[in-house]
């Protein structure tokens, strides 16, 4: 069950601890690893959420996966979550940590969808154009190819969406034709 308030509080605590211990960037890498594992393995997330699997077994599984690949602060944090019965919130906490890190470092995530792959020159031009609107932030661009767009692009900056795709234009034209039918009303 999603609990954004709990995830935010645990992530904030971990963020504060890692800042205090000067291990922030290292822990960010750990949280990205955990986020990747959780996003790529729904069975793993189901195991974390399962009330049937004992906390000892969950700890053993988490040890096998993460013990040698994350730092001791992150490892201790995961064990704390299992001890407190909050291991089901681990994926959400990892995502909240990454978001809080980005906010702390003034990093804006920008998603770009295009119908065809873009070259680096075009991507850099888009990043520089977005940077003019966000002068105090670092832009982190992720691009994706979506052939259903037909042409153009869709740009998302946080909660703002700019859709300049051919697919959207065709949908707009279609809705205008349907809404403003030229059939005379008798």
PyMOL commands that place a pseudoatom at each C-alpha (Angstrom):
pseudoatom trace, name=CA, resn=UNK, resi=1, chain=A, elem=C, hetatm=0, pos=[0.000, 0.000, 0.000]
pseudoatom trace, name=CA, resn=UNK, resi=2, chain=A, elem=C, hetatm=0, pos=[1.366, 3.399, -0.970]
pseudoatom trace, name=CA, resn=UNK, resi=3, chain=A, elem=C, hetatm=0, pos=[2.187, 5.767, 1.854]
pseudoatom trace, name=CA, resn=UNK, resi=4, chain=A, elem=C, hetatm=0, pos=[3.874, 8.920, 0.499]
pseudoatom trace, name=CA, resn=UNK, resi=5, chain=A, elem=C, hetatm=0, pos=[4.042, 10.645, 3.890]
pseudoatom trace, name=CA, resn=UNK, resi=6, chain=A, elem=C, hetatm=0, pos=[5.910, 7.723, 5.449]
pseudoatom trace, name=CA, resn=UNK, resi=7, chain=A, elem=C, hetatm=0, pos=[8.225, 7.426, 2.430]
pseudoatom trace, name=CA, resn=UNK, resi=8, chain=A, elem=C, hetatm=0, pos=[9.005, 11.136, 2.558]
pseudoatom trace, name=CA, resn=UNK, resi=9, chain=A, elem=C, hetatm=0, pos=[9.831, 11.037, 6.271]
pseudoatom trace, name=CA, resn=UNK, resi=10, chain=A, elem=C, hetatm=0, pos=[12.085, 7.987, 6.060]
pseudoatom trace, name=CA, resn=UNK, resi=11, chain=A, elem=C, hetatm=0, pos=[13.810, 9.375, 2.954]
pseudoatom trace, name=CA, resn=UNK, resi=12, chain=A, elem=C, hetatm=0, pos=[14.367, 12.722, 4.696]
pseudoatom trace, name=CA, resn=UNK, resi=13, chain=A, elem=C, hetatm=0, pos=[15.879, 10.968, 7.711]
pseudoatom trace, name=CA, resn=UNK, resi=14, chain=A, elem=C, hetatm=0, pos=[18.234, 8.982, 5.500]
pseudoatom trace, name=CA, resn=UNK, resi=15, chain=A, elem=C, hetatm=0, pos=[19.126, 12.115, 3.537]
pseudoatom trace, name=CA, resn=UNK, resi=16, chain=A, elem=C, hetatm=0, pos=[19.940, 14.036, 6.716]
pseudoatom trace, name=CA, resn=UNK, resi=17, chain=A, elem=C, hetatm=0, pos=[22.043, 11.164, 8.057]
pseudoatom trace, name=CA, resn=UNK, resi=18, chain=A, elem=C, hetatm=0, pos=[24.039, 10.807, 4.851]
pseudoatom trace, name=CA, resn=UNK, resi=19, chain=A, elem=C, hetatm=0, pos=[24.657, 14.557, 4.702]
pseudoatom trace, name=CA, resn=UNK, resi=20, chain=A, elem=C, hetatm=0, pos=[25.901, 14.437, 8.292]
pseudoatom trace, name=CA, resn=UNK, resi=21, chain=A, elem=C, hetatm=0, pos=[28.183, 11.464, 7.528]
pseudoatom trace, name=CA, resn=UNK, resi=22, chain=A, elem=C, hetatm=0, pos=[29.302, 13.001, 4.197]
pseudoatom trace, name=CA, resn=UNK, resi=23, chain=A, elem=C, hetatm=0, pos=[28.075, 9.954, 2.231]
pseudoatom trace, name=CA, resn=UNK, resi=24, chain=A, elem=C, hetatm=0, pos=[25.271, 11.575, 0.236]
pseudoatom trace, name=CA, resn=UNK, resi=25, chain=A, elem=C, hetatm=0, pos=[26.394, 10.752, -3.310]
pseudoatom trace, name=CA, resn=UNK, resi=26, chain=A, elem=C, hetatm=0, pos=[27.323, 7.212, -2.342]
pseudoatom trace, name=CA, resn=UNK, resi=27, chain=A, elem=C, hetatm=0, pos=[23.887, 6.653, -0.799]
pseudoatom trace, name=CA, resn=UNK, resi=28, chain=A, elem=C, hetatm=0, pos=[22.226, 8.160, -3.867]
pseudoatom trace, name=CA, resn=UNK, resi=29, chain=A, elem=C, hetatm=0, pos=[23.873, 5.423, -5.938]
pseudoatom trace, name=CA, resn=UNK, resi=30, chain=A, elem=C, hetatm=0, pos=[22.559, 2.825, -3.482]
pseudoatom trace, name=CA, resn=UNK, resi=31, chain=A, elem=C, hetatm=0, pos=[19.014, 4.186, -3.665]
pseudoatom trace, name=CA, resn=UNK, resi=32, chain=A, elem=C, hetatm=0, pos=[19.189, 4.236, -7.470]
pseudoatom trace, name=CA, resn=UNK, resi=33, chain=A, elem=C, hetatm=0, pos=[20.282, 0.596, -7.383]
pseudoatom trace, name=CA, resn=UNK, resi=34, chain=A, elem=C, hetatm=0, pos=[17.393, -0.301, -5.057]
pseudoatom trace, name=CA, resn=UNK, resi=35, chain=A, elem=C, hetatm=0, pos=[14.969, 1.649, -7.253]
pseudoatom trace, name=CA, resn=UNK, resi=36, chain=A, elem=C, hetatm=0, pos=[16.222, -0.165, -10.362]
pseudoatom trace, name=CA, resn=UNK, resi=37, chain=A, elem=C, hetatm=0, pos=[15.875, -3.565, -8.682]
pseudoatom trace, name=CA, resn=UNK, resi=38, chain=A, elem=C, hetatm=0, pos=[12.353, -2.742, -7.502]
pseudoatom trace, name=CA, resn=UNK, resi=39, chain=A, elem=C, hetatm=0, pos=[11.223, -1.359, -10.874]
pseudoatom trace, name=CA, resn=UNK, resi=40, chain=A, elem=C, hetatm=0, pos=[12.638, -4.296, -12.792]
pseudoatom trace, name=CA, resn=UNK, resi=41, chain=A, elem=C, hetatm=0, pos=[11.443, -7.077, -10.488]
pseudoatom trace, name=CA, resn=UNK, resi=42, chain=A, elem=C, hetatm=0, pos=[7.795, -7.050, -9.441]
pseudoatom trace, name=CA, resn=UNK, resi=43, chain=A, elem=C, hetatm=0, pos=[8.353, -10.416, -7.722]
pseudoatom trace, name=CA, resn=UNK, resi=44, chain=A, elem=C, hetatm=0, pos=[10.902, -8.759, -5.451]
pseudoatom trace, name=CA, resn=UNK, resi=45, chain=A, elem=C, hetatm=0, pos=[8.421, -6.031, -4.503]
pseudoatom trace, name=CA, resn=UNK, resi=46, chain=A, elem=C, hetatm=0, pos=[5.730, -8.667, -3.919]
pseudoatom trace, name=CA, resn=UNK, resi=47, chain=A, elem=C, hetatm=0, pos=[8.135, -10.486, -1.596]
pseudoatom trace, name=CA, resn=UNK, resi=48, chain=A, elem=C, hetatm=0, pos=[8.709, -7.289, 0.386]
pseudoatom trace, name=CA, resn=UNK, resi=49, chain=A, elem=C, hetatm=0, pos=[4.945, -6.731, 0.714]
pseudoatom trace, name=CA, resn=UNK, resi=50, chain=A, elem=C, hetatm=0, pos=[4.073, -10.326, 1.564]
pseudoatom trace, name=CA, resn=UNK, resi=51, chain=A, elem=C, hetatm=0, pos=[2.853, -10.872, 5.144]
pseudoatom trace, name=CA, resn=UNK, resi=52, chain=A, elem=C, hetatm=0, pos=[3.463, -14.613, 4.725]
pseudoatom trace, name=CA, resn=UNK, resi=53, chain=A, elem=C, hetatm=0, pos=[7.240, -14.316, 4.361]
pseudoatom trace, name=CA, resn=UNK, resi=54, chain=A, elem=C, hetatm=0, pos=[8.948, -13.831, 7.720]
pseudoatom trace, name=CA, resn=UNK, resi=55, chain=A, elem=C, hetatm=0, pos=[11.139, -10.837, 8.433]
pseudoatom trace, name=CA, resn=UNK, resi=56, chain=A, elem=C, hetatm=0, pos=[14.113, -13.177, 8.921]
pseudoatom trace, name=CA, resn=UNK, resi=57, chain=A, elem=C, hetatm=0, pos=[13.669, -14.600, 5.439]
pseudoatom trace, name=CA, resn=UNK, resi=58, chain=A, elem=C, hetatm=0, pos=[13.241, -11.094, 3.982]
pseudoatom trace, name=CA, resn=UNK, resi=59, chain=A, elem=C, hetatm=0, pos=[16.443, -9.989, 5.738]
pseudoatom trace, name=CA, resn=UNK, resi=60, chain=A, elem=C, hetatm=0, pos=[18.306, -12.988, 4.296]
pseudoatom trace, name=CA, resn=UNK, resi=61, chain=A, elem=C, hetatm=0, pos=[17.054, -12.187, 0.789]
pseudoatom trace, name=CA, resn=UNK, resi=62, chain=A, elem=C, hetatm=0, pos=[17.965, -8.507, 1.131]
pseudoatom trace, name=CA, resn=UNK, resi=63, chain=A, elem=C, hetatm=0, pos=[21.420, -9.508, 2.470]
pseudoatom trace, name=CA, resn=UNK, resi=64, chain=A, elem=C, hetatm=0, pos=[21.996, -11.772, -0.512]
pseudoatom trace, name=CA, resn=UNK, resi=65, chain=A, elem=C, hetatm=0, pos=[21.071, -9.035, -2.956]
pseudoatom trace, name=CA, resn=UNK, resi=66, chain=A, elem=C, hetatm=0, pos=[22.479, -5.865, -1.398]
pseudoatom trace, name=CA, resn=UNK, resi=67, chain=A, elem=C, hetatm=0, pos=[25.054, -6.615, 1.311]
pseudoatom trace, name=CA, resn=UNK, resi=68, chain=A, elem=C, hetatm=0, pos=[28.123, -6.365, -0.911]
pseudoatom trace, name=CA, resn=UNK, resi=69, chain=A, elem=C, hetatm=0, pos=[26.797, -3.740, -3.317]
pseudoatom trace, name=CA, resn=UNK, resi=70, chain=A, elem=C, hetatm=0, pos=[25.677, -0.905, -1.017]
pseudoatom trace, name=CA, resn=UNK, resi=71, chain=A, elem=C, hetatm=0, pos=[27.352, 1.068, 1.762]
pseudoatom trace, name=CA, resn=UNK, resi=72, chain=A, elem=C, hetatm=0, pos=[26.859, 0.330, 5.447]
pseudoatom trace, name=CA, resn=UNK, resi=73, chain=A, elem=C, hetatm=0, pos=[24.491, 3.266, 6.006]
pseudoatom trace, name=CA, resn=UNK, resi=74, chain=A, elem=C, hetatm=0, pos=[22.103, 2.083, 3.293]
pseudoatom trace, name=CA, resn=UNK, resi=75, chain=A, elem=C, hetatm=0, pos=[22.450, -1.504, 4.455]
pseudoatom trace, name=CA, resn=UNK, resi=76, chain=A, elem=C, hetatm=0, pos=[21.675, -0.543, 8.057]
pseudoatom trace, name=CA, resn=UNK, resi=77, chain=A, elem=C, hetatm=0, pos=[18.726, 1.526, 6.836]
pseudoatom trace, name=CA, resn=UNK, resi=78, chain=A, elem=C, hetatm=0, pos=[17.260, -1.463, 4.986]
pseudoatom trace, name=CA, resn=UNK, resi=79, chain=A, elem=C, hetatm=0, pos=[17.666, -3.621, 8.080]
pseudoatom trace, name=CA, resn=UNK, resi=80, chain=A, elem=C, hetatm=0, pos=[15.959, -0.920, 10.155]
pseudoatom trace, name=CA, resn=UNK, resi=81, chain=A, elem=C, hetatm=0, pos=[13.011, -0.969, 7.752]
pseudoatom trace, name=CA, resn=UNK, resi=82, chain=A, elem=C, hetatm=0, pos=[12.686, -4.738, 8.116]
pseudoatom trace, name=CA, resn=UNK, resi=83, chain=A, elem=C, hetatm=0, pos=[12.929, -4.491, 11.924]
pseudoatom trace, name=CA, resn=UNK, resi=84, chain=A, elem=C, hetatm=0, pos=[10.188, -1.836, 11.967]
pseudoatom trace, name=CA, resn=UNK, resi=85, chain=A, elem=C, hetatm=0, pos=[8.005, -3.814, 9.541]
pseudoatom trace, name=CA, resn=UNK, resi=86, chain=A, elem=C, hetatm=0, pos=[8.308, -1.120, 6.867]
pseudoatom trace, name=CA, resn=UNK, resi=87, chain=A, elem=C, hetatm=0, pos=[10.166, -3.135, 4.216]
pseudoatom trace, name=CA, resn=UNK, resi=88, chain=A, elem=C, hetatm=0, pos=[7.143, -2.964, 1.895]
pseudoatom trace, name=CA, resn=UNK, resi=89, chain=A, elem=C, hetatm=0, pos=[7.771, 0.786, 1.630]
pseudoatom trace, name=CA, resn=UNK, resi=90, chain=A, elem=C, hetatm=0, pos=[11.384, 0.369, 0.443]
pseudoatom trace, name=CA, resn=UNK, resi=91, chain=A, elem=C, hetatm=0, pos=[10.652, 1.047, -3.265]
pseudoatom trace, name=CA, resn=UNK, resi=92, chain=A, elem=C, hetatm=0, pos=[8.711, 4.193, -2.432]
pseudoatom trace, name=CA, resn=UNK, resi=93, chain=A, elem=C, hetatm=0, pos=[11.340, 5.382, 0.064]
pseudoatom trace, name=CA, resn=UNK, resi=94, chain=A, elem=C, hetatm=0, pos=[14.109, 4.911, -2.517]
pseudoatom trace, name=CA, resn=UNK, resi=95, chain=A, elem=C, hetatm=0, pos=[12.137, 6.995, -5.023]
pseudoatom trace, name=CA, resn=UNK, resi=96, chain=A, elem=C, hetatm=0, pos=[11.457, 9.683, -2.404]
pseudoatom trace, name=CA, resn=UNK, resi=97, chain=A, elem=C, hetatm=0, pos=[15.168, 9.797, -1.519]
pseudoatom trace, name=CA, resn=UNK, resi=98, chain=A, elem=C, hetatm=0, pos=[16.109, 10.326, -5.171]
pseudoatom trace, name=CA, resn=UNK, resi=99, chain=A, elem=C, hetatm=0, pos=[13.502, 13.087, -5.495]
pseudoatom trace, name=CA, resn=UNK, resi=100, chain=A, elem=C, hetatm=0, pos=[14.715, 14.822, -2.334]
pseudoatom trace, name=CA, resn=UNK, resi=101, chain=A, elem=C, hetatm=0, pos=[18.327, 14.578, -3.510]
pseudoatom trace, name=CA, resn=UNK, resi=102, chain=A, elem=C, hetatm=0, pos=[17.366, 16.174, -6.833]
pseudoatom trace, name=CA, resn=UNK, resi=103, chain=A, elem=C, hetatm=0, pos=[15.530, 18.948, -5.013]
pseudoatom trace, name=CA, resn=UNK, resi=104, chain=A, elem=C, hetatm=0, pos=[18.499, 19.531, -2.691]
pseudoatom trace, name=CA, resn=UNK, resi=105, chain=A, elem=C, hetatm=0, pos=[20.948, 19.724, -5.597]
pseudoatom trace, name=CA, resn=UNK, resi=106, chain=A, elem=C, hetatm=0, pos=[18.560, 21.721, -7.848]
pseudoatom trace, name=CA, resn=UNK, resi=107, chain=A, elem=C, hetatm=0, pos=[18.358, 18.998, -10.484]
pseudoatom trace, name=CA, resn=UNK, resi=108, chain=A, elem=C, hetatm=0, pos=[15.316, 19.024, -12.756]
pseudoatom trace, name=CA, resn=UNK, resi=109, chain=A, elem=C, hetatm=0, pos=[14.320, 15.845, -14.533]
pseudoatom trace, name=CA, resn=UNK, resi=110, chain=A, elem=C, hetatm=0, pos=[13.255, 16.474, -18.107]
pseudoatom trace, name=CA, resn=UNK, resi=111, chain=A, elem=C, hetatm=0, pos=[11.701, 13.704, -20.191]
pseudoatom trace, name=CA, resn=UNK, resi=112, chain=A, elem=C, hetatm=0, pos=[11.694, 13.955, -23.950]
pseudoatom trace, name=CA, resn=UNK, resi=113, chain=A, elem=C, hetatm=0, pos=[9.723, 11.620, -26.221]
pseudoatom trace, name=CA, resn=UNK, resi=114, chain=A, elem=C, hetatm=0, pos=[10.296, 11.732, -29.941]
pseudoatom trace, name=CA, resn=UNK, resi=115, chain=A, elem=C, hetatm=0, pos=[9.138, 9.675, -32.905]
pseudoatom trace, name=CA, resn=UNK, resi=116, chain=A, elem=C, hetatm=0, pos=[12.724, 9.056, -34.028]
pseudoatom trace, name=CA, resn=UNK, resi=117, chain=A, elem=C, hetatm=0, pos=[16.052, 9.031, -32.178]
pseudoatom trace, name=CA, resn=UNK, resi=118, chain=A, elem=C, hetatm=0, pos=[17.718, 12.425, -31.759]
pseudoatom trace, name=CA, resn=UNK, resi=119, chain=A, elem=C, hetatm=0, pos=[21.378, 13.249, -32.219]
pseudoatom trace, name=CA, resn=UNK, resi=120, chain=A, elem=C, hetatm=0, pos=[23.385, 14.801, -29.389]
pseudoatom trace, name=CA, resn=UNK, resi=121, chain=A, elem=C, hetatm=0, pos=[23.410, 18.258, -30.985]
pseudoatom trace, name=CA, resn=UNK, resi=122, chain=A, elem=C, hetatm=0, pos=[19.611, 18.409, -30.939]
pseudoatom trace, name=CA, resn=UNK, resi=123, chain=A, elem=C, hetatm=0, pos=[19.447, 17.090, -27.380]
pseudoatom trace, name=CA, resn=UNK, resi=124, chain=A, elem=C, hetatm=0, pos=[21.949, 19.709, -26.240]
pseudoatom trace, name=CA, resn=UNK, resi=125, chain=A, elem=C, hetatm=0, pos=[19.930, 22.430, -27.984]
pseudoatom trace, name=CA, resn=UNK, resi=126, chain=A, elem=C, hetatm=0, pos=[16.800, 21.290, -26.134]
pseudoatom trace, name=CA, resn=UNK, resi=127, chain=A, elem=C, hetatm=0, pos=[18.654, 21.215, -22.801]
pseudoatom trace, name=CA, resn=UNK, resi=128, chain=A, elem=C, hetatm=0, pos=[20.007, 24.728, -23.370]
pseudoatom trace, name=CA, resn=UNK, resi=129, chain=A, elem=C, hetatm=0, pos=[16.529, 26.016, -24.299]
pseudoatom trace, name=CA, resn=UNK, resi=130, chain=A, elem=C, hetatm=0, pos=[14.990, 24.475, -21.155]
pseudoatom trace, name=CA, resn=UNK, resi=131, chain=A, elem=C, hetatm=0, pos=[17.896, 25.834, -19.086]
pseudoatom trace, name=CA, resn=UNK, resi=132, chain=A, elem=C, hetatm=0, pos=[16.967, 29.385, -20.093]
pseudoatom trace, name=CA, resn=UNK, resi=133, chain=A, elem=C, hetatm=0, pos=[13.655, 28.898, -18.256]
pseudoatom trace, name=CA, resn=UNK, resi=134, chain=A, elem=C, hetatm=0, pos=[15.337, 27.232, -15.261]
pseudoatom trace, name=CA, resn=UNK, resi=135, chain=A, elem=C, hetatm=0, pos=[18.565, 29.221, -14.823]
pseudoatom trace, name=CA, resn=UNK, resi=136, chain=A, elem=C, hetatm=0, pos=[19.364, 28.028, -11.277]
pseudoatom trace, name=CA, resn=UNK, resi=137, chain=A, elem=C, hetatm=0, pos=[18.851, 24.327, -11.982]
pseudoatom trace, name=CA, resn=UNK, resi=138, chain=A, elem=C, hetatm=0, pos=[20.803, 21.520, -13.558]
pseudoatom trace, name=CA, resn=UNK, resi=139, chain=A, elem=C, hetatm=0, pos=[18.886, 19.776, -16.337]
pseudoatom trace, name=CA, resn=UNK, resi=140, chain=A, elem=C, hetatm=0, pos=[18.915, 15.979, -16.449]
pseudoatom trace, name=CA, resn=UNK, resi=141, chain=A, elem=C, hetatm=0, pos=[17.460, 14.932, -19.809]
pseudoatom trace, name=CA, resn=UNK, resi=142, chain=A, elem=C, hetatm=0, pos=[16.169, 11.453, -20.482]
pseudoatom trace, name=CA, resn=UNK, resi=143, chain=A, elem=C, hetatm=0, pos=[14.977, 10.723, -23.995]
pseudoatom trace, name=CA, resn=UNK, resi=144, chain=A, elem=C, hetatm=0, pos=[12.763, 7.982, -25.289]
pseudoatom trace, name=CA, resn=UNK, resi=145, chain=A, elem=C, hetatm=0, pos=[11.576, 6.985, -28.754]
pseudoatom trace, name=CA, resn=UNK, resi=146, chain=A, elem=C, hetatm=0, pos=[7.812, 6.552, -29.176]
pseudoatom trace, name=CA, resn=UNK, resi=147, chain=A, elem=C, hetatm=0, pos=[6.912, 5.876, -32.806]
pseudoatom trace, name=CA, resn=UNK, resi=148, chain=A, elem=C, hetatm=0, pos=[3.205, 6.375, -32.081]
pseudoatom trace, name=CA, resn=UNK, resi=149, chain=A, elem=C, hetatm=0, pos=[3.884, 10.138, -31.936]
pseudoatom trace, name=CA, resn=UNK, resi=150, chain=A, elem=C, hetatm=0, pos=[4.311, 10.033, -35.757]
pseudoatom trace, name=CA, resn=UNK, resi=151, chain=A, elem=C, hetatm=0, pos=[6.456, 13.191, -35.600]
pseudoatom trace, name=CA, resn=UNK, resi=152, chain=A, elem=C, hetatm=0, pos=[7.321, 16.074, -33.303]
pseudoatom trace, name=CA, resn=UNK, resi=153, chain=A, elem=C, hetatm=0, pos=[8.009, 15.626, -29.606]
pseudoatom trace, name=CA, resn=UNK, resi=154, chain=A, elem=C, hetatm=0, pos=[6.564, 15.590, -26.094]
pseudoatom trace, name=CA, resn=UNK, resi=155, chain=A, elem=C, hetatm=0, pos=[8.573, 17.399, -23.417]
pseudoatom trace, name=CA, resn=UNK, resi=156, chain=A, elem=C, hetatm=0, pos=[7.852, 16.971, -19.713]
pseudoatom trace, name=CA, resn=UNK, resi=157, chain=A, elem=C, hetatm=0, pos=[9.495, 19.164, -17.082]
pseudoatom trace, name=CA, resn=UNK, resi=158, chain=A, elem=C, hetatm=0, pos=[8.314, 18.038, -13.652]
pseudoatom trace, name=CA, resn=UNK, resi=159, chain=A, elem=C, hetatm=0, pos=[4.526, 18.461, -13.768]
pseudoatom trace, name=CA, resn=UNK, resi=160, chain=A, elem=C, hetatm=0, pos=[4.436, 20.546, -16.951]
pseudoatom trace, name=CA, resn=UNK, resi=161, chain=A, elem=C, hetatm=0, pos=[3.846, 18.868, -20.305]
pseudoatom trace, name=CA, resn=UNK, resi=162, chain=A, elem=C, hetatm=0, pos=[4.455, 20.390, -23.738]
pseudoatom trace, name=CA, resn=UNK, resi=163, chain=A, elem=C, hetatm=0, pos=[3.003, 18.197, -26.460]
pseudoatom trace, name=CA, resn=UNK, resi=164, chain=A, elem=C, hetatm=0, pos=[4.114, 19.211, -29.953]
pseudoatom trace, name=CA, resn=UNK, resi=165, chain=A, elem=C, hetatm=0, pos=[3.533, 15.833, -31.563]
pseudoatom trace, name=CA, resn=UNK, resi=166, chain=A, elem=C, hetatm=0, pos=[1.755, 15.081, -34.820]
pseudoatom trace, name=CA, resn=UNK, resi=167, chain=A, elem=C, hetatm=0, pos=[-0.398, 12.568, -32.957]
pseudoatom trace, name=CA, resn=UNK, resi=168, chain=A, elem=C, hetatm=0, pos=[-1.717, 15.328, -30.669]
pseudoatom trace, name=CA, resn=UNK, resi=169, chain=A, elem=C, hetatm=0, pos=[-2.307, 17.695, -33.597]
pseudoatom trace, name=CA, resn=UNK, resi=170, chain=A, elem=C, hetatm=0, pos=[-4.298, 15.029, -35.448]
pseudoatom trace, name=CA, resn=UNK, resi=171, chain=A, elem=C, hetatm=0, pos=[-6.344, 14.318, -32.318]
pseudoatom trace, name=CA, resn=UNK, resi=172, chain=A, elem=C, hetatm=0, pos=[-7.080, 18.045, -31.964]
pseudoatom trace, name=CA, resn=UNK, resi=173, chain=A, elem=C, hetatm=0, pos=[-8.198, 18.280, -35.587]
pseudoatom trace, name=CA, resn=UNK, resi=174, chain=A, elem=C, hetatm=0, pos=[-10.387, 15.218, -35.186]
pseudoatom trace, name=CA, resn=UNK, resi=175, chain=A, elem=C, hetatm=0, pos=[-12.090, 16.649, -32.095]
pseudoatom trace, name=CA, resn=UNK, resi=176, chain=A, elem=C, hetatm=0, pos=[-12.763, 19.962, -33.906]
pseudoatom trace, name=CA, resn=UNK, resi=177, chain=A, elem=C, hetatm=0, pos=[-14.325, 18.181, -36.845]
pseudoatom trace, name=CA, resn=UNK, resi=178, chain=A, elem=C, hetatm=0, pos=[-16.540, 16.112, -34.566]
pseudoatom trace, name=CA, resn=UNK, resi=179, chain=A, elem=C, hetatm=0, pos=[-17.493, 19.089, -32.370]
pseudoatom trace, name=CA, resn=UNK, resi=180, chain=A, elem=C, hetatm=0, pos=[-18.231, 21.520, -35.204]
pseudoatom trace, name=CA, resn=UNK, resi=181, chain=A, elem=C, hetatm=0, pos=[-20.072, 19.345, -37.644]
pseudoatom trace, name=CA, resn=UNK, resi=182, chain=A, elem=C, hetatm=0, pos=[-21.258, 21.149, -40.731]
pseudoatom trace, name=CA, resn=UNK, resi=183, chain=A, elem=C, hetatm=0, pos=[-24.583, 19.398, -40.808]
pseudoatom trace, name=CA, resn=UNK, resi=184, chain=A, elem=C, hetatm=0, pos=[-27.318, 21.959, -40.784]
pseudoatom trace, name=CA, resn=UNK, resi=185, chain=A, elem=C, hetatm=0, pos=[-29.794, 21.733, -37.999]
pseudoatom trace, name=CA, resn=UNK, resi=186, chain=A, elem=C, hetatm=0, pos=[-33.344, 21.759, -39.228]
for i in range(1, 186): cmd.bond("trace and resi %d" % i, "trace and resi %d" % (i + 1))
show_as sticks, trace
zoom trace
